Amino acid sequence: MSRAPNSGAPKPRKPVSRAPLWRAVVALCVVALSLYVALTQTARLGLDLRGGTHIVLETKDSPTVTADAASTDRALEVLRQRVDALGVAEPGIARSGEKRIIVELPGVQDPRKAAEVIGRTAQLTVHPVTGERPEPGGKKPAADGSRTLPDPDRPGNHLVLGPTVLSGAGVKDAEARLDQQSLAGWTVSLDFRDKAGDAWARVTGKAACAPQGAPERRVAITLDDKIISAPGVNPDVRCGIGITGGETQITGGFGQAEARDLAALVKGGALPVPVDIVEQRTVGPTLGADAIAASTEAALIGIALTALFITVVYRLLGALAALALALYGLISYAALVALGATLTLPGLAGFVLAIGMAVDANVLVFERAREEYLGRPGGRSPDLAEPVRTGFAKAWSAVIDSNVTTLLAAGLLFFFATGPVKGFGVTLCVGVLASMVTALVITRVLADFAVARPFVRRRPALTGIASTGRVRTWLARRDPDLVRHRRRWLGASALLVAVAVAGIVLRGLDFGVEFTGGRLVEYSTSRSVDADTARGAVSDAGFPRAVVQESGDGDITVRTERLTDDEQRRIMRALEEPGGKVTVERDELIGPSLGAELRQKALIALGIAVAAQLIYLSVRFRWTLAAAAVSAMVHDVLLVVGLFAWLGKPIDSVFLAAVLTVIGYSVNDTVVVFDRVREGRRRDPRADLAAAANRAVVQTLPRTVNTGMGALFILSALFVLGGDSLADFSLALIAGVVVGVASTVFTAVPIAVALERRNPAPPPSGRVERGAEAADVYSPLEARRRKERGTGAVV
């Protein structure tokens, strides 16, 4: 006989979820690791923050070797060793395009010395050793071609080398290998070409005839008149025959790193190609100090205003999000340091901007939690944990999709851009990933802990989700139908695009020195002049956009585009008043070909960004919504570019970073709205898209306003406090944020409705769920009104 349900049998306990505990452990580990990295390591600062030398080299064809990507890469390895010999801490060396090598030397204030050292062509040679002596030899070879150079294996000893018997052009390949058979450790294996292999056999065969231990039994390999290795011939090599087969090994008790370095040197010298200096410039440390101070001040003020704003709006949960925001800054900084990323001025700006974007995920969650709490059946309830959990669950898809679209744009900056734009992409990628960790893990842990406290449960108003909010209250009172006038909005958008295109065509784009080339002049003054005073004098002379910096030895460098000789003399006369007697120390032209590469890479990045985002959004949404989102993004970019054309603002590498950020932000905002449209159509696939889209806009408008305010706090601080170097950057992003928010409602949604009506989705198969499952289509206030009218489901 079965026991009655209400008998004395104990009721089964609900399983306790361990997920919060695991989230807490993960959050604690991430914060602890970030704190350790931040305290034990320091960030790498780029040229514009620390000061130093920037040199661009271009490889040229030699009589025997063609300058291509492969030979440029080998030359780059040789140059890396030369830069290390300069004693430069953490240099940056990278290939740009097929034949360009960009060398950044933070802290080096003598570009002449740096260019002299790294600009020579690598010359690898092989010589027989004819003897040794304690004293050094002359700088030039003797009449018979012999020379005396320091021995790399015995300090204080010098080897007498015979004439060159083999050049680097004869080395086909060099590779570091671990000799496990003979237990010789790490060795360097050389692979010679045909004729070079015969020459190697002759020189080693002659060396094998010398007695063991004699210096003549060694063969010296030199790079730029410096012995990098002088191995002795093994006893098993026969006299007069030498090492045949076109291969040999260099042994010498190498470690793994030493063997790889030597292989890189030999391989790089194997195909020596001449290099020309295309551009070299010096950035003074004064600019770096000003930039760091301005960016830091802007970051602190922006973070404080953002934290205050979200605390006022969301109260306790907002205060917890502000704490998570501070931890976000710690995590982002630690990640950049751990990755070895070099912070540049645009990179710092990207870092500060990502702080504002980090608020978005928190706002999405809190607005969802507010909707769940206010729209519960039977009215409000003291249970706060369930709405918070539901808010995180329902915000997940929007957070993922919106951040992935931003990561696509930021990732393309890293792979296709160069210089400071690449650094901006790195910091933006790290910032977006860190914001997801802090919002979905750290904020979740803090929020779950807070709403579980009895003190908070008895006072739900403290959390911020128990109140409707001013924006939501206004929307409930007005009940706007924004999509109804979609043709009017599309007409206005088309008119704005026409104005922007007219500005681009009629006014043209004022490309900066990276695109047009320019002139760099270094002046020496009899009296000390700081960079700010010199900048004011040059600006008064009619060159407000000139880059004026103080070099390490007290000189003043002026860099600008389209500078004639008469204008150069006018600048010199302007500097005479504060600096006394002025003389020209250096006058160099910067070729425009580097700008052509930047322009090409920027266009490639833009095209691939559009294609990648279109593909991703087509997979996550329907193609009509994806096409609408991308169209609105192109609309936003055109408006920002057109604004700069009408204002006559410069188009430079920093502006490109801002435009590509607008791409990510624009699609980010649109995706949040379309996520609600997708959710509503899943609940009721037969619902009219225009009505569903209008509901989605109304539901997400509080989030849009709050997120936009957070971003504008940061950008306004950058615009006001960041100085001239960040003013145009901030202006582009402010315009992008404002235009992006507006285009979501007035461009993306109308285009989506128009495309969907021309290409309707196939009719759904199966029964359409209604009732409680369809409740999420409506906002809580609208659902409550529909319940009272008997026309809708209950939330």
N, C-alpha and C positions, 0 to 999 in steps of 0.2 A: 504494500500500500504506500503510495507516494505521500511525501510530507507536504502540507499546505504551504503556499508561498509565504504566508505571514507567520509561520511557526518560529520557534526559537532558534532556528539554524542561523549561524553567523552569516552576514552578507559578505559576498566576495569583495575584497578591496580592489580599487582601481589601481592598475600598475602606475608606479611613479616614473615619470620620464627622467632619464638621466641626461638629456640633451643640454639643459641649462648648465649642469656641472661641467660637461665637456666644453661648452662654450666658454665658461669661466676659466677653465684651465688653458684653453687656447689663447684667450685674451691676455691672461697673465703672462704666458710665455712670450707672446709677441711684444708686449710692452716691456718686459724685462730684457729681452734680447735687443730691442731698439734702444733702450736706455744704456745698455752696455756698449753697443756700437757707437752711440753718440758721445759717450764719455771717453772712450779709448781711441777713437779715430777722428781725424779732422777732414773737412771737406776740401776737395781740390777746387781752386779758384782759377777761372780762365783769365785770358789776357785783359779783358775789360774790367775785371775786378782786382786783379793782382798787379797787372802791368807786365810788360815783357816785349818780346819780338815776335812778329808774325811774318813768315816768309812763304811765298808761293814759288815753287820750282816747276819747270816744264822740261821733260826729257826730249832729246833730239836724236835723230838718226845718226849713227856713226857709219863709217865705211863698211863695217862688217856686221853691224847689229841694227835691227829695226826697232825703233821706239814704239812699243805696244804695251798692253796692260801687263803682260808677263814680265817683260824686262823692267818696266817701271816698278813692279812689286819687288823685284830683286834689288833694284837700286834703293828702294825704300828701306830694306833691311840693313844695307850698308850705312845709309844715312842715320838710321836709328842708333847704330853703334857710335857714330861720330858725335851725335847729339849727347849721348851718354858721356862721352869723353869730355864734353864741355862742362860737366858737373851740374846740368840743369835738373832740378827736381821735378819729376812727373811731367815730362814733355808730352806734347801731342803731335803725332805724325800719322797722316792718313793719305791715301790716294784719293784724288778727286777727278772723276772722269777717267780717261784712258791714259793720259800722259802727264797729269798734274799731281804734284805732291805738296801737301800743305803741312808746314812745320810751325808749330806753336811752342814758343820757349818762354814760359812764365818766369819772370824775374830777370831775364836777360835784357839789359838796357843798351847793349852795344851791337846793333844789327850788322855793322861792318865786319866785326870779328866772327859773328855767327855765320854770316853769309860766306866769308872766306873759308871757314872750316868745312861747312857742309856742302858748299857749292862745287867743290872739285869733283872731277870724274874719278870713280874708283878704278884703280889699276892693280890687278892681281898678277903677281909674277912668281916664278919658281927659279931658284938659283942653286948651284952646287956650293957647298961650303968648302973653302980652300984653306981655312985656318982660323985661329982665334987670337985675340989680343986684349989686354986689359983696358987700353985707352980707346976712346971713340974715334971714329974716322971723320973725314970731311963730309960736308953736306952734299957734294956732287960726286958722281962716280969717277973712278980713276980713268986714265987713258985706255987701259985694257978692259974697261967695263966693270971692274970689280968695285965693291963698296963695303964699308964696315958699318954694321948696325948692332944695336943692343940685343943680347941673347934673351929670349922670353923665358927660358928655363933657369938661367943662372944670373941673378941680378949682379951687376958690376962687370960681367963678362961681355965681350963683343965678338961677333962672328964676322969673318971676312968672306964675303959672298962673291962668287964668280959672275960672269955675264948671264943675262936672262936666257934661259933655255926653253921656257914655256910661259905663255901669258894666260890670263884668265879666260880669254876667248876659247881656249882649248878644253876647259872644264865643262862637261855636259851637265853634271848634276853632283850635288853633295848632300849627304844625309847622315844624321846622327843615329848610330845603332848601338845596341847593347850586345857585346860579344860574350855569349854564354858558353861557348864551346871552349875557348882558350882562357876564359875568366880574366880577360884583359880589361874588363869594365867597359865604359862608354868609349866608342871610337867614332871617327868621322870617315865615312866611305866616300871616295872620289870616283867619279865615272868620267873618263876622258873620251874625247872624240878620236877618230882614227889616227890622224897624224900626231895629235897631242899625245896619244898613248905610246907611240913610238919614241917620242922625245922623252917621255917619262921613263921608259925602259932604258934609254941610253944614260940618263943622269943617275938613275938608281944603280945601274950596272957598274958605272964608274965608281960610285960611292961604295959599292960592295967590295971593291978591291982594297979599300983602306982597312987597316987593322981595327979590331974591336976597341972602342973607347976613343978613337981618334976623331977630332972634329970633322975631318974630311969624309967620315962615314955618314954625315948628316946631310939632309936636303932641306933648304929653307924655303918657306912659302911666305911671301910678303904681300901686304896690302897697303898701298900708298906709302911705300918706303918704310914700312914698319913690319918687323917679323911677327907674324901671328902664330906660326908653328915651325919647328925645326926638328922633325922626327929623324931618328937614326934608322938605317936600313937593317932589317932583321938578319940574324946570322944565316938563315937558310936561303937567302938570296944569293945567287951565283954571280961571281965576278964577271963583268963584261956582258952579262945577259940582262940582269936587272929584273924589275917587276913588269911582267908582260900581261896581256889580256885587257888592257884599257881600264883596269880598276885597281885601286889600292886603298889602304886604310891608314889613317893617321892616328897613332896612339900616343898617350902622354898622361895617363892617370886622370882623364877628364871626368868630371861629374856630368850629370844629365844636362844641366843648364849650360855648362861650359861647352859641351859637345854640340848642343843645338845652336849656341851662339856662333861657334866656329863654322859650323855647316852653313849658317845663314850668311856669314861673311864671305866664305868661299863661293857659295852659290850666287850671292849678289855681285861679287866681283867677277864672276864667270862671264857676265854679259855687261861690261861697262858701257854706259851710255852717257853722253854729255848732258848736262842740265843747264838751263838758263834761269836766271832769277827774273820772274815775271813781276813780283810785287814783294816789297818788304816795308814794314811799318812798325813803329814803336808806340805802345800805349803806356802812358805814365801812371804811376800808382795813385796820384791824386784823384783821377777820375774814378778809379776803383773804390777808393775810400768814400767818395761822395755817393757813388751808386749803391754801395752796401748800406750806408747810413740811410739813404732815402728809401730803399726797398725795405729795410728793417723797420723803419718808422711807419711806412705805409702798411706793412704786414701787421704790426702790433695794433695800430689804430683800426684797421679793417677787421681784424679778428675780434677786437673788443666790441666794436659796433655790431658785428654779426652775432656774437654771443649774447649781447644785451638784447638784440632784436628777437632772437628765437626764445630767449628766456621770458620776455614780456608776452610773446604770443602763446607759447606752450608751457610756461611756468615750470613746474618741477621737471617734466620730461625735457623741456627746452634747456634747463640748466644742466641736466645730465648730458644732453647732446653737445652743449658747449664744452663740457669736460672731455667728451669724446673727440671734439674738434681739436682741443689742445693735444691730446694723444695722437690724433691724426698728423699734426705737425711733427711730432717726435718720430713717428713711424716713417713718414715720408723722408725726413732728413736722414734717418739711419739707413733707409734703403738706398738713397742716393750715395751716401758715403760707402756703404758696403759694395755697391756696384762699381765704385771707382769713377762715377760720373763727374765731369768737370762742370762746375756751376758758372754760367755766364750771366750777363745781365738779362737777356731774354729768358734764360732758364729760371732765374729767380722770379721773374715776372710770371712765368708759367706756374711756378710753385705757389706764389701768392694767389693767383687766379684759381688754382685747384682747391684752395681753402674755401673759396666761395662756392665752388661746385660741390664740395663735400657736404654742404648743407642740404643739397637736393634730396639725397637718399633719406636723410632724417625727416625732412618735411613730408616726403611721400608716405613714410611709415606713420607719422603722427596724424596726418590727415585721414589716412585709412582707419586708424584706431579711433579717431574722433567720429567718423561716420558710423563705425560699428557700435560704438557706445551710445550715440544719440539715437540710433535707429533700431535698438533692440526691441523685440516684441514685449508689449506691456509697459513700455516707457523705460526710463533710466534705471540702472541697477547699480548697487554698490560693488559688484564684481568688476574689477579693473583688469585683471590678468587676462581674461579671455579676449576682450577687445584689442589689447596690446598684441597678444599672440596672433590674432587674426590679421591685425594691421601689418605685421611683419610678413605673414604668409602671402597676403594679397598684393603687397608692394614688391614682392620678389621679382616677378616677371618684368615689371616696368623698370626696376633698378638695373636688372641685367641687360635688357635691350638698350636702354638709354646709355649706359656706360660702355657697352660694346661698340656702339656707333662712335662714341668719342674716342675710344681706344683705336678704332680703325684709322681715324684721321691722325691721331698722335703717333701711331705706329708707322704710318706712311712718312711722317716727318723724319722719323729716325732712319728709315731705310733709303729714302730718296733725296733728302735734303743734305746740306753740308753746313759746317760752321755752327754759328749760334742757333740757327733754326733746328739743327739736329739736337742740340742741347735742350731746346725748348720742348721738343718731342719727347725726350727722355723724362724730363721732370713732369710733363703732363701725364705720361703713361703711369709713372710711379704714383702721382697724385690721385689719379682715378682709381687705381687698384687699392691704394691705402684708404681712400674714402669708402670703398665697398667693405673693406675689413672693419673699419671703425663703425660704420652704420649698421651692418648686418650682424656683427659679432659683439663689439664692445658696447655699443649703445643698447643692444638687445640684453646683454648681461646686466647692465646698470638699470634698465627699465624694468626687467623682470624682478630684480631685487627690490626696487623701490615700490612697485605696486603690490608686492606681497607683504609689506609692512602694515600692521594693524593701524598705525597712526595715519597712514595714507589712505587705507581703505575706508576709514571713517570720514575722510575729508577728500572726496573725489575731485572737488574743484581745484585742489592743489596741482593735479596732474596736467591740467590744460586741455584734456580731451573731453571733459564734462561740459564745456561751454561751446556754443555754436561758433563763435568768432564773428568779427565784424563783416568780413568779406562774404562769408556764407550767409549771414543774416541779410545783408543787402541783396544778395542774389535771390534769396527766398522771397523777399518783399517785391522785387522787380520782376522775377521770373522771365529773364530775357530770352528771346529766340534769335540768336545771333546768326544762325545758318540760313534763316529765311531770306536774308538780303545778300546771299552769296554772289549773285551777279554784280551787285554794286561793289562788293569787296574786291572781286576779281578785276573789275574795271579800274578801281583805285590802285590796285597792285600793278596792273599793266601800265598805268600812267606813271607811277614812280619808277618802274624799270625803264620806261622811255626817257624820263628825265636823267636817270643815271647814265644810260647809254649815250645820250646827247652830251653829257659832261665829258665822258671818255673820248668821244669823237671830236668835239669842238675844242675842249680845253687840253685834251691829251693827258697822259700820265707822266708825272715828273719823277722819272726813275732816279734813284740815288746813285752814289758813286760805285756801288757794287755792280750796277748794270751798265753805266755809261763810261766807266773809267774816270780818272781824275788826276789830281796832282797833289803831291805831298812835299811841303817845304819845311825845312828845319832851320830856325833862326837862333842865333846866339846873341844875347844882350849883355851890355856892360853892367847893368844893374839887375838884381834878381827880380823876377816877375813871376807871380803865382798864376796858376792856370785860369782862375776866375777873372783876374784883372785883364789878362791877355785875351780871354774870350770876349769880354766886353769891348775892348778896343777893336778887335776884328769885326765884331758885330756892328759897331758904329761905322766901320769903314765900308759897310754894305754887304757883309757876308754873314748873316745871322745863322745860316745853316752849316757853317764850317765847323769841323771837329777840331777843337783847339785843346791840346794836351801839353802837360809839362813832362819832358823827358827826364830820365834818371840823372843826367849831368847838369840839369838846370836850364837846358835849352827849351824852346817853345816849338812845337810842331803844329802845323796847320794843314789840315786835309780837307779838300773840297773838290768839287767837279767843275769842269769848264773854267779853268783859271788861266787867263792870258798873262803875258809878261808884264803889261802895264798894271793889271790887277794885283799881281804878285808884289810889284813895287809899292802899290798903294797900301797893301797890308804891312809891308816893311815900315813905311812911314808912320802908319798908325801905331806900331809897336814902339816907335822911337820915344814917344812921350812918356810912357811908364818905364821903358827899359833902357833909355839912353842910346848909345851906339848899337846898331843892329847889323849883323852880317849873316849872310846865307851860308849855312854849314852843309846843307844837303838839299837837293832839288831833284825829285824823281817823278816820273809819269807812271801811273797805274793803268795798265791795259784793260780794255773793256771785255776781253775774252772771258775773264772770270765771271763777269756779269751774265754773259750769254749762257754759261753753264748753269748758273743759279736760276736763270729764267726758264731754261729747259727743264731742269729738275723740278721747279715749282709747278710748271704746267703738267708734267708727268704725275707728280704727286696729287694734283687736283683732279686730273682725269681718273686716276686709279681710285682715289677716294670716293668719287661719285659712283664709279662702277661697283666697288666693293660694298658700299653702303646700300646701293640699289639691290644687289644680290642678297645681302643679308636680310634686309627688310622684306624682300619678296618671299624669302623662306619663312620668316617669323610672322609676316602678315600676308595679306593678299597683294598681288602686284599693283593693283590700283592704289592702295594706300602707300606702297613703297614709292611709286612714281610721284605721288602727291608730295610726300616728304622730301624727296630729292629735288623736285621742282621748287618747293619753298626754300630749300637750302641754296639753290642756285640764285633764286630771287634775292635772298639776303646778301650773298656775296656780291652780286652786282650793285646792290644799293650801297654797300660799304665802300666798294671801289669807286663808284660814281661820286659819293660824298667826298672822298679824298681828291678826286679829279677836280670837282668844283672848288674845293678849298685850296687847291694847289699844294697839298701836303705831299711829302716825298714817299715814293714807293721803294722801300728797301727791304733787307732781309728780315728786319724786325716786323715790318708790316705784313710780310708773307706769313710769319708765325701767327700774327693776329687773325688774318683772314682764314687760315686753316683751322684756327681755334673756333672761329665763328661757324665753320662747317660742322664741327662736332657739337657745338652748343645748340645750333639751330635744329639739327636732327634730334638731338637729345630732348628738346622741349616738345617736338612734334610726336615723338615716340610715346611719351607719357600720355598724351591725349589719345593716340591711336590704340594704346594698350586698353584703355577704358572702352573704346569702340569695339575692339576685338572681344573683350569680356562680355559686353552686352549682346553681341551677335551670337556668341556661343550659347547664351541663355535663351535667346529668342532669334533664331536665324532669319525668320520671316519679317522681323521688324524693319521699318523704314530706316534707311541709313541716315537720312537727314535728321530725323528725330533722335536716333541713337547718337549721332555725332554732336548734336546740340546738347544732349544730356551729358556727354563726355566732357565737352568744353566747360559746362557749368560746374560739373563735379570737380574738375581739376584746376579751375581758376584760382581757388585759394592757394593751392600749392604753387601755381605759376607766379602769383604775386609775391609770395613769401620767398621763394627761391630766387626770383629776380632781384628782390631787395637785398638778399645776402650777397649776390654777385656784385651788385652796384655799389655796395659799401666798400668792397675791396677795390674795385676799379676806380671809384671816385677818389679814394685815398691815394692810389697810384697816380692818378691824373694830377692831383693837387700837389702831392709831396714828392713824386718820383722824379721831378726835374725834366729837362728837355728830352733826355734820352728815353723817357717812358711816357711822355705826354701823348705823342702820336699813337703809340701802342695802346695806351689806355683809351684814347678817343675811339679807335677802331673797334675795340672790344665793347665799349659802352654802346656804340651804335649797333654793334652786332647783337648784343643782349636785347636791347629795346626792339630792334627790327625782328629778331628771332621770336620773341614772345608774341608780337603782333602778327607775324606771318603764319604762326601756327593756327590762329583763329581765323584770320581773314584771307589766307592764301592756301595753306595746306588742306584744311577741312573743306572749303568750297571745291578745290580741284578734285579731292577724293570723291565727293558726292557726284560731281559731274562725270568723272570717269566710271564710277560704279553704275550710274544710270545708263550710260552707253554700253557698258560691259558688265551686266549684272552677274552676280555669283550664281552658280548652279543651284537649283532648289535643294534644300536639305532633305536627306532621306531619314525616315523614322519619325517618331512622335516628338514634337517640340515640348520641352518641359516648361511648365509654368508654376505658379504658386510660389512657394518660398524659394525655389531654386532660381526663379527669375527676378528675385528682388534686387540683385546687385545691379540691374540695368539702371535703376533709378537712384537718385540721391536720397538720403534718409528723409529730408523734409518733403521732397516730392512724393516719396513712397507713402509717407504718413497721410498726405493730402489725398492720394489715390485710394488709400485704404478707407478714408472717411467717405469718399465718393463711391466706393465699391468698385473701382475700375482697375485696381492693381493689386499686387501682392504686398505682403507685409515684410519689412526688413527686420 
